[in-house]
Amino acid sequence: MNLKLQGKTAFITGSTAGIGFATAKSLAQEGVDVILNSRTTMKLKAAVVKLQHEFPAVSISGFAADFSKSNEVQALLKKLPEIDILINNVGIYAAGSYFESSDEDWYRQFEVNVMSGVRLSKSILPNMLAKNWGRILFISSECATLVPTDMISYSMTKAALHAVSRGLAQVTKGSEVTVNTVVPGSTLSEGAEQFLKTEAKKKGKTIAQVEESFFTEVRTSSLLQRFAKVEEVAHTITYLCSPLAAATNGSVIKVDGGSTGGIV
Ligand SMILES: NC(=O)c1ccc[n+]([C@@H]2O[C@H](COP(=O)([O-])OP(=O)(O)OC[C@H]3O[C@@H](n4cnc5c(N)ncnc54)[C@H](OP(=O)(O)O)[C@@H]3O)[C@@H](O)[C@H]2O)c1
């Protein structure tokens, strides 16, 4: 299938690893010029070189910016070229007891997970509307509806994204711009792989045993009963970025392995 994405420019936040990097790869494969982002200049350079080597026909670049620092975000906004596709992917979480969480934990996650997309969309959406084409995606989480008791603050930030995304979609009425929310379930990013390795070592089990017990004891509602591959999430994101997905706007698209249930 030709997704008709050649010649577009995408900016993906938090994209030197995990779902963000897999999405960058998938978009580059479709002929999209990709701008990567992370806090770490070294990691960013390495990711740009790796992707450019793999996809010499498109332009790969990167901008370092820490989304927990508003001054770095303001500097980034001044540097960004015209963007056709904005993927608000960056997300951090603090797991632990609600009663022991600090105000700082809540504000930091809100700043990175929510304000990143708020600030970028405010800067980029007007131009998308002016040229009558654009794609904005907010990467949420199954936690927005599952709200695990040890991740209430993270879940709050993801639920907030749904409202921002739907509100911005309404601003696009009558145009060829779309704004949607993607809901991944438990996904095997480098962070998740590290979690499995650490748990396996701690419990004297194999990684496969830890993964199995995560789904039989923790994420019991998952129909997939395994971690999704980052590519499985990235492919859905890539399709939603394409002109082929023009009729999907203001929607919540699940790639959660069935974990959040419901019939809509
Ligand atoms: N993995 C899952 O199971 C899962 C499930 C549901 C939803 N999600 C959501 O999907 C998105 C991607 O998750 P992921 O697991 O793929 O992420 P990840 O592997 O943790 O990706 C981390 C990326 O974000 C960058 N980053 C971290 N903090 C940053 C900051 N403050 N400013 C700029 N960049 C920053 C990292 O680079 P540096 O460290 O170099 O800055 C790296 O490029 C997130 O929004 C997450 O909440 C993930």
The ligand as a Tripos MOL2 file, in Angstrom:
@<TRIPOS>MOLECULE
LIG
   48    52     1     0     0
SMALL
NO_CHARGES

@<TRIPOS>ATOM
      1 N1          6.3030    1.5850   26.4380 N.am      1 LIG1
      2 C1          5.0730    1.3800   26.8620 C.2       1 LIG1
      3 O1          4.7460    0.3080   27.3930 O.2       1 LIG1
      4 C2          4.0250    2.4470   26.6730 C.ar      1 LIG1
      5 C3          2.6840    2.1010   26.9000 C.ar      1 LIG1
      6 C4          1.6980    3.0540   26.7220 C.ar      1 LIG1
      7 C5          2.0460    4.3310   26.3490 C.ar      1 LIG1
      8 N2          3.3470    4.6680   26.1520 N.ar      1 LIG1
      9 C6          3.6530    6.0370   25.7860 C.3       1 LIG1
     10 O2          4.3090    6.0320   24.5370 O.3       1 LIG1
     11 C7          5.2570    7.1100   24.4830 C.3       1 LIG1
     12 C8          6.6370    6.5490   24.1540 C.3       1 LIG1
     13 O3          6.9750    5.6220   25.1500 O.3       1 LIG1
     14 P1          8.2930    4.6990   25.0750 P.3       1 LIG1
     15 O4          8.1490    3.6700   26.1370 O.co2     1 LIG1
     16 O5          8.5310    4.3070   23.6960 O.co2     1 LIG1
     17 O6          9.3670    5.7600   25.5310 O.3       1 LIG1
     18 P2         10.8740    5.5540   25.9170 P.3       1 LIG1
     19 O7         11.4320    4.2940   25.3430 O.co2     1 LIG1
     20 O8         10.9400    5.7850   27.3690 O.co2     1 LIG1
     21 O9         11.4860    6.7610   25.0520 O.3       1 LIG1
     22 C9         12.2180    7.6720   25.6250 C.3       1 LIG1
     23 C10        12.5520    8.7490   24.5880 C.3       1 LIG1
     24 O10        12.1100    9.9770   25.0980 O.3       1 LIG1
     25 C11        13.2630   10.8510   25.2790 C.3       1 LIG1
     26 N3         12.9690   11.6820   26.4470 N.ar      1 LIG1
     27 C12        12.7650   11.2980   27.7160 C.ar      1 LIG1
     28 N4         12.5010   12.3760   28.4850 N.ar      1 LIG1
     29 C13        12.5160   13.4440   27.6710 C.ar      1 LIG1
     30 C14        12.3300   14.8450   27.8800 C.ar      1 LIG1
     31 N5         12.0710   15.3530   29.0830 N.pl3     1 LIG1
     32 N6         12.4060   15.6910   26.7960 N.ar      1 LIG1
     33 C15        12.7030   15.1840   25.5620 C.ar      1 LIG1
     34 N7         12.9020   13.8720   25.3250 N.ar      1 LIG1
     35 C16        12.8140   13.0280   26.3630 C.ar      1 LIG1
     36 C17        14.4330    9.8580   25.4240 C.3       1 LIG1
     37 O11        15.6810   10.3980   25.1130 O.3       1 LIG1
     38 P3         16.6720   11.0260   26.2570 P.3       1 LIG1
     39 O12        16.5860   10.1210   27.4450 O.co2     1 LIG1
     40 O13        17.9960   11.0450   25.5980 O.co2     1 LIG1
     41 O14        16.1210   12.3770   26.5070 O.co2     1 LIG1
     42 C18        14.0330    8.8320   24.3630 C.3       1 LIG1
     43 O15        14.2880    9.3270   23.0760 O.3       1 LIG1
     44 C19         5.1830    7.8000   25.8340 C.3       1 LIG1
     45 O16         4.3200    8.9020   25.7610 O.3       1 LIG1
     46 C20         4.5980    6.7380   26.7350 C.3       1 LIG1
     47 O17         3.9060    7.3070   27.8310 O.3       1 LIG1
     48 C21         4.3520    3.7460   26.3110 C.ar      1 LIG1
@<TRIPOS>BOND
     1     1     2 1
     2     2     3 2
     3     2     4 1
     4     4     5 ar
     5     4    48 ar
     6     5     6 ar
     7     6     7 ar
     8     7     8 ar
     9     8     9 1
    10     8    48 ar
    11     9    10 1
    12     9    46 1
    13    10    11 1
    14    11    12 1
    15    11    44 1
    16    12    13 1
    17    13    14 1
    18    14    15 2
    19    14    16 1
    20    14    17 1
    21    17    18 1
    22    18    19 2
    23    18    20 1
    24    18    21 1
    25    21    22 1
    26    22    23 1
    27    23    24 1
    28    23    42 1
    29    24    25 1
    30    25    26 1
    31    25    36 1
    32    26    27 ar
    33    26    35 ar
    34    27    28 ar
    35    28    29 ar
    36    29    30 ar
    37    29    35 ar
    38    30    31 1
    39    30    32 ar
    40    32    33 ar
    41    33    34 ar
    42    34    35 ar
    43    36    37 1
    44    36    42 1
    45    37    38 1
    46    38    39 2
    47    38    40 1
    48    38    41 1
    49    42    43 1
    50    44    45 1
    51    44    46 1
    52    46    47 1
@<TRIPOS>SUBSTRUCTURE
     1 LIG1         1 GROUP 0 **** ****
